[in-house]
Amino acid sequence: ILTGHGVDQDRVDAISKVADVAQIDDLDGNGIVNHLSAAKVILCEGGPTVNSVLMTAGMVDEINITMSPMLALGESKRIAHGDRSWRAAPTTHRHEIGSNRFRRSVSVS
């Protein structure tokens, strides 16, 4: 979990008992990319802004999309935004569990 330094330290200490937490100075795109750049595998469950940061930095080579009958409302019209395009190969895997559908695609860019 990445977070800034201006958060409640008691909450950071509590979540640190069950997850790896890194407090970084720069929570914008550069700070996130710099902190994660040495990682071999990153699983990111982010919204459009976090997804865009990682895609723009060229750090996304695979995307997994879960489609559920539940709608989460918000302002975004996409899973990412920005100037760089991310092209996916045809879907490599589809799976259904109940009313949920899962799709896996890999980058061709």
BELPE-V482433 format. One record per run of one state. SS is the DSSP state (@ for helix, = for strand, . for the rest). FROM is the first residue (numbers start at 1). TO is the last residue. If there is no record, write none. Layout:
# BELPE-V482433
ss=SS from=FROM to=TO
ss=SS from=FROM to=TO
This chain:
# BELPE-V482433
ss=. from=1 to=1
ss== from=2 to=3
ss=. from=4 to=8
ss=@ from=9 to=16
ss=. from=17 to=21
ss== from=22 to=23
ss=. from=24 to=28
ss=@ from=29 to=36
ss=. from=37 to=47
ss=@ from=48 to=56
ss=. from=57 to=61
ss== from=62 to=67
ss=. from=68 to=87
ss== from=88 to=88
ss=. from=89 to=92
ss== from=93 to=97
ss=. from=98 to=99
ss== from=100 to=107
ss=. from=108 to=109
